[in-house]
Amino acid sequence: MIILKNRIIFTLNPSQSRRLIAKGIVALPEIQHALEDGKIFVSRGSTNAYVLEELYALKNIQENFNKGDYNAGQIVPRENTMSLWVNKGERKQEVMFSKGEKIDVEDHVKTIEKFNQNDIFIKGANALDIKGVPAVLAAGRGGGTIGRAQGTLQAKGIEVICPIGLEKMILGNVLELQQLMGVNNLDKPAQGLPCGLIPMPFASTFTEIDAFETLFECEAYHVASGGVGGAEGSVSILVDVFDDAEMKAVNQLMDKIMQEPVYKPNLD
């Protein structure tokens, strides 16, 4: 008889998920390679702000960094509604690493025109559909970061990695939903900014499951979502490990992840 062991469920709030995903992203071999011998562009976004922090730590970059500043559009509470709204605070420039050197980016389109095969573009998303395709809400008529960049990215075959929490899973197909949305297709006043939905079928998604399976010798499963009393947006992940030492390493990291402060967006 096989005795199963070292099987545990971790329930993560969105901030804890973002930290875990960021740690997994920077441990990817392709990220490690591009960080030393290529280029990595990190677009704005709440999850990407955590990725940028982890990259700073890897390169021993000391910077006063407020994650809320590394965002453009965001879904936040406004009076009696939850709405897509713009970052009203300071907005930091997007960042690229070229052979490990941090560079503030003025124009991301001109920047990625110089990208080559082993360079990487990191872009978060607002939705992850039933087929595993991520999509971005875009209120700008030019399509925001991905709207302006995707032609160059696809034409050049640049790898796009999409860090995204499982809290953003939707029961739908983003390739179909994009036809229903659009800045001109929504009645006004909308709850927040009218927006379109831009699918990224060319992107490789990276969730909490991928983070666990990148960082450890384990199998991870998404078993539940949601919560109340402050646990809203949480996801529950079953982690299955057959090695005692590896389980100890998992628990050591998760003890730190559980101490992650709640993400604070710029609301004013």
C-alpha positions, 0 to 999 in steps of 0.5 A: 500500500502506498502511504501518501505524505507531505500533502498540504493546502496553503490558502493565499491572499492576493498579496501572498500569491503575488509574492510567491509568483514573483519568486517563482518567475525570477527562479526560471532558467530563462529569466536567469539567463536573460538577466545575465546575458540578455534583456528583460522588460517588466511592464507596469502592474501590481504583480509585476511590481513584486517581480521587479522587487525580486529582480532588484533583490537578485541584483542587489539594487537598493531603491525606495520602491513603492509598489503602488507607483508601478501601476497604470490601470487598476481595479479599486474600491470607489465610493459604493463600487469596485471599478477599473480606474487609473493610478492617481498617484505617482507613476514610475517609469517602466523598467528594463534590465540589460545584462543585469543593468537596470534601465528606466524606459521612456518608450517601451515600443522603441525599446522592444524593437531592439529585442532579440530571440532570448530577451523576455517581455513580462506583462501581467493581465486582468483575466485568465480564461477557461482555456488558459489564455490571459487578457488585459483590460484596456481603457486607452484607445491605443490599447495601453502597453500591450496594445502598442507592443503586441505587433512587434512582440509577435512579429519578432517572436519575443517570449512573453511571460504573464504572471497572473494569480488564479484569483483572476480566472474567469468562466468564459473565453476571452477571444469571444468576450473581446467582441462584447467589450470596447471603449465605445461598446459600453453604456455610460456611466460605466462603473469606472472607465469603459474598456476593451479586453485584449487577449494574449494567446501568445503569452506563457502564463505563470500562476501560483501552481507554476511557482510551486512547481518551479521552486520545488519538486512537487505537484500543485493543484488549485482546489478552491477560491474565495473567502470572507472577512478579509480573505476575499480573493484568496486561492487555496493550493494543494501541494503534494511532496513525497520528500521530507526535506523538500516539504521542509523547504516548502514550509520554510518559504511559505512561513515567509510568504504568509508574512507578506503585507497587504498590497496598497494601491494609490487611491488618490 
